[in-house]
Amino acid sequence: MSSKENDMKSDELPRTLRERAIDLLVKNPGKTFTAKELCEILEVESESEIYAVLKQVARILRRKGIDLVFSQPVCKKCGFVMSKMYAKKCPRCKSEWIEPARFMVR
């Protein structure tokens, strides 16, 4: 097998979701993404899977000296700021009208 064939095979290896997420975030510094946007771009069906991957990505990037930061979700009805990166409804007013967290690297 020639080295050209070996190069082609290594290029064809599927990249993990974690690798694709890191590439997307690092190649777009300062640009923010919601979990829903990341699902669409990375072709993932579950937002919960994205949140799990983002926790891992944050640790990986931190070791490389890059910070993954996020704006906390905010209730659009009462203005309550959630402490976690994911919320379906407001703990104060029970509204489901939530501004989602946005993620970026810096």
Secondary structure, DSSP 8 states (H G I E B T S, - for coil): --HHHHHHHHHHS---HHHHHHHHHHHSTT--EEHHHHHHHHT-S-HHHHHHHHHHHHHHHHHTT--EEEE--EETTT--B-SSS--SS-TTT----EE--EEEE-
